[in-house]
Amino acid sequence: MSWAWFHRFGSPPYFYWVAGKIAPWFGWPSLVLLLIGLYGGLVLAPVDYFQSDAYRIIYVHVPASWLALLTYSTMAISAAIGLIWRIKIAHAVAVACAGVGAGFTIVSLATGMIWGKPTWGAWWAWDPRIVSQLFLLFFFAGYTGLRAAIDDTDRADRASAVLAIVGIVNVPIVRYSVDWWNSLHQAPSVMRADGPTISWSMLWPLLTMALAYTFYFGWIMLVRARAEVLRRDRGSNWVREALTNEAAGARS
């Protein structure tokens, strides 16, 4: 039964229909959570004793950093599923993740630089966490660039999947770089075995923003995956029928 469901979800028409139904359930909650998290972090959270209001950038920086790793992991797992079981929908999901993950990584690096200037006195430091995060961006860009360089979709799927799988080794390096090497980057204050060290008044907006980013990822990934499925199957009967039905529904 589970394998039948697995293969059914790999059907382009079925995936397109299901993704269209569940995408709004990610989109609207992400907007609500984003507004709550921003208000909690920028208005309700107290001023930090050491960093003053400069610390508030964590409410954008930290969730973007977390989601960059989550998105890459999702991309690599999807690419591996597509490579092993030859499920084209899995490759479509991986493609959808690439652009989103690159965006999260850019936001993470940019906000980190803005945060680093007042705290470290420099926009950039060759810190293990920062450098490994930069390599994450290179893997996202390499995945996208490799696909663009290969005209044949099947060959592009296989080659980019291998690159995505190889790049997964960088994910634990980013995650544990602060623990493994001497680092300017502050140590983890949320994901700790002995519990968070950040006060609840500062923590709840951060967790809310992380949840908002996660829901946003779910929404935009599904939207982009649906577009990728249409691109791959353009010209097929089911695509023409689906677009006709959607156009009719929009007019009614």
N, C-alpha and C positions, 0 to 999 in steps of 0.2 A: 504494500500500500504506500509506504513512504517513498519507495523508488518511483512508483507511478506518479506520485505528486511531484517529485523532483524533476522527472522528465517532462511532465505537463507544464511546469513552470518554465521550462526551457523552450516552450513553443513561443515564437515571436508574437502571434496574435493574442495569445493568452496573457503573456507578460505585459504587452502594451495595454490591454484592457485592465488588468489588475493594478498596474502602476498608475494608470490614470485615475482609478477609483481611490487609491490610498494616498496619493501625493498630497491632496489638500489637508489630510489629517496630520501631515507633518508641517505643511506651510503655515497654516494659521496659528497653531500652538507656538511655533518658533517666533512669530511676530509678537505674540502676547508675552512670552517669556523674555524676549529681548527687551521689551519696554520695562518690564518689572525689574529685570536684572540691572539695566542701566540706571534706573531711578534708585535702586537700592545701593548700587556701587558708587554712583556720582553724587548722590544727595544724602542718603540715610547712613551710609557707612562712616564711621568716625575717621578723623585725621590720624595718620600714622605718626608715632612719636619721632621716628628717625627720618623718614622720607617725606613727611608732610603730605600734601595732596599729590605729589608726583607718583606715589604708589598706585593711584587709582587706574593707571594704565593697565594694571594687571587684569582688569575686567574685560579688556579686549585682547591683550597679549597672551595670557595663559590659556584661555579657551581655544584661541587660534592655534597655539602650539600643540595642545592636546589633540585637536581635530586634524591637524596635519598628519600626525602619526596614525590616528584612527583611519583616515582616508587612505593613506598609503597602504596600510595593512589590508584594508578592504579591497583596494585595487590589486594588490599582489595575490590575495586569496582568490579573487574572482578570475584573474588571469591564469592562475594555476588550475582552477576548475575547468576553465575553457580549454586549456592546453591538454589536460589529462583526459577529460570526458568529451572534448570537442563540442562543447555547448556554446553556440554563438552568442546567446544572451549573456553569458558570463563575460565574454570579451566586450560586449556592449556596455556592461556595468563598469568594467575596468576603464574603458575609454571615458565614460561619464565621470569617473572619480579623478582622472588625471588633472583636468582643468580646475576642478574644485579644490583638490589638494594643493595644487600650485598656488592658488589664491590664498588659502589658509597659511601656507608657508611664507608667502610674501608679507602678509599681514603680521605674522609672528616676527619675522626678521625686522620689518620696518618699525613696529612698535617697540621691539627690543632695543633698537638703536636709539629711539626717542627716549626710552627709559634709561638707557646706559649713559647718555650725556650728562644728566644731573647727578647720577649716582656714582658713575665711574670716572667722569670727566672726559669721556671720549665717546664718539659715535659708534666706533667699532673696536673690538678687541678680538685677537685670535685665540678665543676661548674654546675649549673642546665642545661645549654645548652649542655655541654659535656656529662653529665650523661644521659640525655634524648636521645641524639644521640646514645649513647652506647646501651641503651635499644632498640632503633630502630634496631640495628644490631642483638640483641638477638631475636627480633621478626622475622626477616628474617631467622635467623638460626633455630629458633624454628619451623617455617613453613616448612622449608626444612627437618629438622630432623624428624618431625612428619610424613611427607609423606613417608620418607624412612623407618620408623618403621612399616608401615601398608602395607601389601602385596596387599590387595584388592584395586584396583584403585578407585572404587566408594566410599568406606569408607574413603580412604585417601583424596579424594576430599572434602567430607563433613567435616571431622574433621579439616583439614587444613584451610578450608574456615572459619569456626567458629573462629579459632585462628587469622586469618588475620583480620577478622571484629573486634574482640576484641581489637587487637593492634592498630586500627585506632585512638583510644583515645590518643595515644602517639604523633600523628602528630601535633595537635595544641599545645601540651605541648612543643615540640621541637620549633615550630614556635614562640610562645609567651613567652618562658621561660625567655628571657632577659627582657621583659616588666613586667612580673609577680613577679620576684624575684630579689634580689640584685645579680649581676653577674659580674664576671671578664670579660666576653665576651663583646666585644664592641657592642653598640646598633646598630640596623639596619641603614644603610646609603643609601640603594637603595629603598626598599619597605617601603616608608613612606607616610603618608597622605598628608604631605606638600611638597612632592617631594624629590628627592635624594639630599643628602648633599655632595656627591663625585663629583669632577670636571668632566666635559665631557671628557677631555683627558684621564682620568683614567676609566671612566664609559663605554665608547663604547667598549673597548676590553673586559671588563667584561661581557657585554651583548652579545657580539659576542661569547665568550666562553660558556656562558649559552645556547645560541642557538645551538652551536656545540654539546654540551653534550645532548641536547634534541633530535637533529636529530640522534645522535649516539644511544640513548636509543631506538628511534623508529626502527632503523635498527636492532640492536642486539636483541631486543624483538621479532620482526617478525621472524628473523632467528631461534631463540630458540623455538618460538611457533610452527613454521613449523616442527622442529625436534620432538617436543613433540607430535604433531598430528600424525606424522609417527609412533612414538613409540606406541601410544595408538591404532592405527588402523593397526599395522603390521599384515601381513597375509591377509588383505582384498584385493579385486580385484582392487579397485581404487589406492591403494598404489603401487601395482605391475605395473599397467599401467603408473602411474605418474613417477616412477623411471625408467621404460623402456624408456619412452619418453624423459626424461632428459638425460639419457645415450646416446640415439640416437642423441639428439641435441648437446651434447658435442663432439661427434665424427665427426659430419658434419661440 
